[in-house]
Amino acid sequence: MTETLKRVVLQVEQLSPEEQDAIAEVIERELADRKWEALFASPASDRFLERLEAEARREDAAGLTQESMDRW
């Protein structure tokens, strides 16, 4: 563990359990985001997404899809 992280952990240990949990959630989200970024940055994910796109286009062209009523 780096010295910087050790200092931060010591500071976090002084907080209430609720505040510690809140900080832990932020850290967990950051780590999860990094995993997703690494996953999508890989050439394998590009190929996988291209295959999914091609499959969706084939299904749409074959009339196997329907328009969603939900709009974002």
Secondary structure by P-SEA (a helix, b strand, c coil): ccaaaaaaaaaaaaccaaaaaaaaaaaaaaaaaaaaaaaaacaaaaaaaaaaaaaaaaaaaaccbbbbcccc
